[in-house]
């Protein structure tokens, strides 16, 4: 019996119906285009293999034939939503997603599956204005799931962003501190700096900066759960005299700071707010100041199509989210501020390992997730989310970078 069946998320098997039967034939014809790797598709009535005969296949087991009808209705969204519903499973979900990513042109980019995959584009994604209340509501939907939930699978610093593994032997906790050090060093933060952090998380970077760099940090968030725990952790660390945790939208902040930092917060604001984001940093950044931003990035070539399509992550995990591209960042900074990108460090490959470790820790704590009252559908959603993202970074479908921005003619920068 599969894990999906043991979890009781599957309805009794039903015949796929006419739409499902046609969709299955379409899917199998498209999968015949796999060139890089191999897939074994197991259904209740038998199994078929696609791709390189010499390769070890990744297995996708269909538990419920209605998955094929879902594919006809939802296109690419059906893969994630079918997993949420327990309609399919795999012993290697990241490997399956990676296989589909490597073969997306062969599978999704040509008829007949391109017709199904393109159905989502007939319903364009409309980006709504990001007012203060909507931004707060979107953040609450993800980050206020509960500190107890995130603490089950994050490291002790409660850091929820790409780590930086100095060696294969580095632990997740060590790699998160290494990431903090790298961004602090790139932004040249010293004890005399007044630092603003946009997006507090649970206070990990602010604590690192105050403790390791001796500077004063103001860190801002609009997550009530994160604000409460970050405030508590700062107090417990004895750093309340050097860290101010404020509950405020970044657009409402005032003051002047010699350094501004932000780790994977820019993805939450949406394309329309990129100009406002950089105009705000420009307004708050002192002359000759530096800004350090860590951001997940969509490759430039895919950014415009990505913006206009429905997306499983944005629908089910990050409402209101929008990954920028490097070009979108540089354009917004140029058009809306006096800032320019001074340095770029690519760290995306480290995200695949970060996500793998998070997913393994999450799966090991399933009983405790159950105890929090989070049901099987929620757990399968998060398992797929972590696996999907791991595959995206492993195949370089997504990037992650630490950027340093400043104004031209900054006198403090030297060779």
SEPA-583126 format. One line per field, with one value per residue (C-alpha): residue number from 1; x, y, z. Coordinates in Angstrom, 3 decimals, padded with zeros to 6 digits. Each point is the difference from the previous one (the first is absolute). Example, Ala and Ser with C-alpha at 12.3 -4.5 7.8 and 13.67 -1.06 7.14 Angstrom:
<nodes>
pos <- (1|2)
c1 <- (012.300|001.370)
c2 <- (-004.500|003.440)
c3 <- (007.800|-000.660)
</nodes>
This chain:
<nodes>
pos <- (1|2|3|4|5|6|7|8|9|10|11|12|13|14|15|16|17|18|19|20|21|22|23|24|25|26|27|28|29|30|31|32|33|34|35|36|37|38|39|40|41|42|43|44|45|46|47|48|49|50|51|52|53|54|55|56|57|58|59|60|61|62|63|64|65|66|67|68|69|70|71|72|73|74|75|76|77|78|79|80|81|82|83|84|85|86|87|88|89|90|91|92|93|94|95|96|97|98|99|100|101|102|103|104|105|106|107|108|109|110|111|112|113|114|115|116|117|118|119|120|121|122|123|124|125|126|127|128|129|130|131|132|133|134|135|136|137|138|139|140|141|142|143|144|145|146|147|148|149|150|151|152|153|154|155|156|157|158|159|160|161|162|163|164|165|166|167|168|169|170|171|172|173|174|175|176|177|178|179|180|181|182|183|184|185|186|187|188|189|190|191|192|193|194|195|196|197|198|199|200|201|202|203|204|205|206|207|208|209|210|211|212|213|214|215|216|217|218|219|220|221|222|223|224|225|226|227|228|229|230|231|232|233|234|235|236|237|238|239|240|241|242|243|244|245|246|247|248|249|250|251|252|253|254|255|256|257|258|259|260|261|262|263|264|265|266|267|268|269|270|271|272|273|274|275|276|277|278|279|280|281|282|283|284|285|286|287|288|289|290|291|292|293|294|295|296|297|298|299|300|301|302|303|304|305|306|307|308|309|310|311|312|313|314|315|316|317|318|319|320|321|322|323|324|325|326|327|328|329|330|331|332|333|334|335|336|337|338|339|340|341|342|343|344|345|346|347|348|349|350|351|352|353|354|355|356|357|358|359|360|361|362|363|364|365|366|367|368|369|370|371|372|373|374|375|376|377|378|379|380|381|382|383|384|385|386|387|388|389|390|391|392|393|394|395|396|397|398|399|400|401|402|403|404|405|406|407|408|409|410|411|412|413|414|415)
c1 <- (000.000|001.371|000.520|-002.742|-002.432|001.113|-000.601|-003.562|000.033|-001.129|-003.602|-001.048|001.478|-002.280|000.139|001.686|-002.987|000.250|001.901|002.404|000.562|000.807|002.215|001.896|000.731|001.147|002.276|001.551|000.624|001.699|002.111|001.356|002.021|002.141|003.657|001.911|-000.676|-002.893|-003.453|-002.065|-003.693|-001.890|-003.797|-002.571|-000.220|003.729|003.284|001.778|003.569|001.136|003.403|003.524|-000.123|003.408|-000.968|-001.388|-003.586|-001.704|-003.309|-003.319|-002.785|-003.560|-002.354|-003.149|-000.912|-001.746|003.506|-000.175|-003.229|001.633|002.827|-002.497|-001.606|003.057|003.015|003.290|-001.790|-001.349|003.355|000.179|-003.725|-000.172|002.734|-001.847|-003.100|001.937|-000.710|003.640|003.214|003.665|002.890|002.006|-002.202|002.933|001.469|-003.322|-000.392|003.615|-000.558|-003.033|001.922|002.920|-002.422|-002.542|000.496|-000.303|-003.025|-001.895|001.264|-001.448|-003.381|-002.022|000.851|000.878|-003.728|-000.839|002.927|-001.089|-003.505|001.254|001.198|-003.557|-000.707|002.670|001.283|-001.111|002.261|-002.139|001.243|002.080|-001.431|001.071|-002.915|000.356|003.753|-000.618|-002.684|002.244|002.874|-002.281|-001.229|003.474|002.162|-002.694|-000.688|001.577|003.481|-000.397|-000.399|003.098|002.096|-000.515|002.160|002.065|003.355|000.283|000.528|-003.461|001.467|-002.350|002.204|002.820|002.972|003.629|001.843|003.739|000.669|-001.896|000.459|-001.688|-003.173|-003.113|000.483|003.624|-001.021|-002.635|002.564|002.402|-002.709|-000.445|003.771|000.236|-002.719|001.366|003.490|-001.248|-001.880|003.083|-001.934|002.012|-000.661|-000.685|-002.756|-003.697|-001.620|-003.576|-001.266|-003.107|-001.681|000.972|-000.684|000.280|002.860|002.907|001.916|-000.585|001.376|002.982|000.798|-000.275|001.972|002.699|000.295|-000.865|-002.323|-003.460|-002.832|-003.574|-001.888|-003.526|-002.698|-003.743|-000.328|-001.476|001.354|003.500|-000.090|-000.958|002.652|002.747|-000.636|000.186|003.181|001.714|-000.883|001.251|003.271|000.522|000.060|-003.015|002.305|001.341|-003.026|-003.381|-002.667|-002.763|-003.355|-000.186|-000.370|003.303|-001.707|-000.816|003.500|001.856|003.567|003.459|002.127|003.544|-000.859|-003.272|-000.379|-002.821|000.053|-002.567|-002.698|-000.123|-001.777|-003.106|-000.676|-000.978|001.281|-001.938|001.671|003.611|000.354|-001.505|002.337|003.156|-001.290|-000.561|003.519|001.378|-001.952|001.203|003.615|002.573|002.466|002.747|-002.148|-000.269|-002.970|000.274|-002.899|-000.313|-002.636|-001.336|000.077|-001.808|002.352|-000.393|-001.167|-003.023|-001.026|-002.695|-001.719|000.276|-001.710|-003.023|-000.593|-001.804|002.471|-000.440|002.305|-001.779|-003.416|000.615|003.067|000.793|-003.117|001.058|003.564|002.015|003.598|001.987|002.701|003.396|-000.948|-003.258|001.953|002.613|-002.667|-002.152|003.008|001.103|-003.438|-001.172|003.126|003.591|001.175|001.955|000.964|003.660|000.631|-001.799|000.790|-001.859|-000.892|-002.924|001.614|000.139|-003.784|-000.539|001.819|-001.710|-003.418|000.935|000.996|-003.182|-002.142|001.785|-000.450|-003.656|-000.691|001.745|-002.343|-003.287|-001.423|000.618|-001.507|-003.070|-000.080|-000.226|-003.279|001.384|-001.745|001.314|-000.928|002.057|002.922|-000.029|-000.172|003.126|001.813|-000.587|000.934|003.374|000.672|-001.014|002.286|002.901|-000.310|-000.297|003.315|001.721|-000.788|000.768|-003.585|000.182|002.906|000.862|002.445|001.442|000.034|001.790|-001.473|001.333|-000.021|002.582|003.074|-000.158|003.189|000.128|000.520|003.616|001.785)
c2 <- (000.000|003.450|002.736|002.012|-002.861|-000.487|003.692|-000.403|002.903|-001.998|-000.338|-003.347|-000.474|001.062|-000.393|002.974|000.825|001.180|003.207|-001.868|-002.757|002.517|001.955|-003.154|-000.747|003.587|-000.275|-003.283|001.325|003.080|-002.052|-001.927|003.148|-000.413|-000.022|000.792|-002.805|-002.413|-000.192|-003.021|000.850|-002.511|000.019|-002.406|-001.813|-000.334|001.845|001.682|001.217|003.133|001.448|-001.398|-003.832|-000.030|002.458|-000.941|001.256|002.334|-001.544|001.847|-002.153|001.029|-001.045|001.660|000.177|003.322|001.524|-000.199|001.995|002.522|000.326|000.932|002.622|001.535|-000.567|000.280|000.834|-003.562|-001.511|001.837|-000.053|-003.704|-000.642|002.061|-002.115|-003.265|-000.925|-000.883|-000.589|-000.694|-001.338|002.942|003.063|002.433|-002.342|-000.182|003.785|000.384|-002.499|001.929|003.276|-001.311|-001.208|002.809|001.021|-003.591|-000.773|003.245|002.019|-001.971|-001.438|-001.630|000.770|003.590|000.477|-001.160|001.860|003.129|-000.042|001.910|002.806|000.544|001.277|002.678|000.744|003.479|001.663|001.995|003.183|-000.770|002.338|-000.198|-002.196|-002.452|-000.289|-000.736|-002.582|-001.804|-000.162|-001.322|-002.768|-001.546|001.164|-000.030|-003.732|-000.190|000.246|-003.537|-001.335|001.681|-000.868|-003.715|000.024|003.209|000.140|001.553|003.482|-000.275|001.090|-000.482|000.844|-001.472|-001.169|000.085|-003.290|000.587|-003.741|-003.290|-000.508|003.293|-000.339|001.947|002.232|000.725|000.709|002.516|001.904|-000.138|001.578|002.768|000.626|000.134|002.645|002.030|-000.053|000.871|002.963|001.014|000.227|001.210|000.986|003.640|-000.767|000.578|-002.883|-000.329|-003.498|-000.219|-003.280|-001.292|-003.680|-001.277|002.359|-002.234|002.488|002.918|-002.061|-001.066|003.589|001.398|-002.858|-000.450|003.516|002.075|002.307|001.332|-001.638|001.066|-002.943|000.309|-002.596|-000.221|-003.561|000.023|-003.461|000.926|003.337|-001.651|-002.718|002.279|002.421|-002.851|-001.426|003.396|000.448|-003.480|000.711|003.138|002.200|002.245|003.018|-000.638|-001.389|001.639|-002.358|002.083|-001.008|002.138|-000.225|000.984|002.844|001.754|-000.081|003.216|000.932|-000.252|-003.135|-000.606|-003.560|-001.613|-003.775|-002.263|-003.779|-001.573|002.532|001.706|-003.067|000.851|003.472|-000.613|001.485|003.241|000.791|-000.462|003.678|000.964|-002.465|001.551|003.554|-000.758|-001.396|003.057|002.285|-001.770|-000.651|002.544|001.540|-002.506|-002.751|-003.591|-002.316|-003.798|-001.963|-003.774|-001.008|-003.047|000.769|-001.212|-000.158|003.171|-001.865|-001.469|002.980|001.509|-003.330|-000.927|003.228|-000.710|-003.654|-001.715|-001.614|-002.782|001.647|003.348|-001.645|-002.356|001.238|003.683|002.008|003.309|-001.168|000.674|-001.007|002.775|-000.452|001.657|002.195|001.012|000.991|002.021|001.696|000.906|001.316|002.094|001.420|000.660|000.829|001.138|-003.532|-002.391|-003.654|-000.005|-003.705|-003.295|-003.325|-003.048|-002.462|-001.816|-003.475|000.090|000.324|-003.525|-001.446|002.460|-001.103|-003.678|000.316|001.909|-002.652|-002.868|001.702|000.723|-003.630|-001.227|002.156|-001.014|-001.274|003.386|001.778|-002.217|001.030|003.652|-000.824|000.404|-002.548|-002.341|002.378|002.755|-002.368|-001.229|003.607|000.902|-003.193|000.751|003.667|-000.860|-002.737|002.214|002.815|-002.395|-001.217|003.533|001.030|-003.300|000.451|003.776|000.764|002.513|002.043|001.604|002.867|002.417|003.489|003.096|003.325|003.487|003.357|001.038|001.848|-001.687|001.231|-002.833|-002.748|-000.854|-002.537)
c3 <- (000.000|-000.909|002.576|-001.674|000.533|003.618|000.632|-001.160|-002.429|-003.003|-001.042|-001.474|-003.452|-002.789|-003.740|-001.637|-002.210|-003.605|000.812|002.258|-002.565|-002.728|002.380|000.923|-003.644|-000.458|003.038|-001.110|-003.494|001.465|002.407|-002.975|-000.719|003.127|-001.044|003.180|002.494|000.261|001.581|000.979|000.160|002.116|-000.159|001.484|-003.355|-000.639|-000.492|-002.914|-000.299|-001.834|-000.832|-000.069|000.190|001.735|002.745|003.397|-000.168|002.444|001.033|-000.053|001.405|-000.863|002.813|-001.291|-003.718|000.586|-000.106|-003.792|-000.078|002.344|-002.514|-002.703|002.248|001.608|-002.251|001.898|003.238|-000.022|000.980|003.327|000.670|-000.791|002.539|002.602|-000.590|000.255|-003.626|-000.683|001.897|-000.642|002.083|-001.391|-000.420|-000.489|-002.601|-001.845|-000.037|-001.127|-002.815|-001.238|000.303|-002.053|-002.671|000.145|-003.624|-001.234|002.203|000.606|-002.937|-002.893|-000.914|001.331|003.629|-000.863|-000.629|003.539|001.540|-001.808|001.419|003.024|-002.240|-001.203|003.514|000.442|003.459|000.994|002.536|002.409|001.685|003.108|002.614|003.622|001.096|-002.871|000.560|003.689|-000.828|-002.496|002.477|002.738|-002.310|-000.107|002.874|002.664|-000.353|003.449|001.453|001.354|-003.553|-001.429|003.051|-000.714|-003.130|-000.116|001.797|003.457|-001.456|-001.661|-003.316|-002.970|-002.984|-002.057|002.061|-001.148|000.514|000.303|-000.263|-000.398|003.744|000.953|002.031|-000.903|003.053|-000.985|-003.591|001.067|002.063|-002.953|-002.163|002.562|000.115|-003.790|-000.325|002.931|-001.495|-003.486|001.471|002.066|003.263|003.001|003.614|-000.873|-002.485|000.540|-001.856|-001.211|-000.795|-002.192|000.880|003.433|-000.362|003.556|000.831|-000.997|-002.155|002.359|002.897|-002.107|-000.987|003.514|001.523|-002.665|-001.441|003.058|-001.940|000.766|-001.967|-000.636|-001.472|-001.419|-000.696|-000.640|001.307|003.489|000.816|-001.144|001.802|003.277|-000.151|-001.339|002.872|002.496|-001.512|-000.005|003.662|000.890|-001.838|002.103|-003.100|000.568|000.267|-003.513|-001.855|-000.515|-001.369|-001.548|-001.422|-003.127|-003.757|-001.605|-001.863|003.282|001.465|000.758|000.849|-001.513|000.000|-001.139|-000.965|-001.126|-000.267|-001.113|-000.363|-002.342|000.768|-003.404|-001.436|002.053|-001.358|-003.632|-003.258|000.302|003.327|-001.125|-000.758|003.367|001.727|-001.455|000.369|003.696|000.437|-001.807|002.342|003.143|-001.019|001.163|-002.466|-000.844|001.532|-001.210|-000.356|000.073|-001.471|-000.287|-002.517|-001.780|-003.726|-003.090|-003.022|-002.037|-003.095|001.829|002.091|-002.225|-000.680|003.697|001.037|-002.171|000.807|002.818|002.333|002.595|002.556|-000.185|000.137|002.926|001.936|-000.524|-000.901|-001.462|-000.545|-003.149|-000.551|-001.695|-002.605|000.203|-002.938|001.701|003.113|-001.863|-002.124|003.006|001.911|-002.979|-000.751|003.560|001.990|-000.147|000.773|-002.160|000.398|001.047|000.696|-000.664|001.672|-001.245|002.779|-001.640|-000.077|003.816|000.117|-001.312|003.019|002.368|-001.236|000.092|003.647|000.829|-001.734|001.763|003.372|-000.817|-000.886|003.160|002.113|-001.622|003.281|001.599|-003.015|000.512|003.658|-001.081|-001.740|-003.516|-002.199|-002.678|-002.850|001.652|000.535|-003.594|-001.185|001.946|-000.931|-003.686|000.446|001.557|-002.571|-002.927|001.123|000.617|-003.584|-001.373|001.530|-000.757|-003.714|000.042|-000.984|002.859|001.317|003.325|000.344|002.518|-001.521|001.230|-001.129|000.420|-001.710|-002.597|001.323|003.412|001.673|002.538|-002.568|-000.753|-002.150)
</nodes>
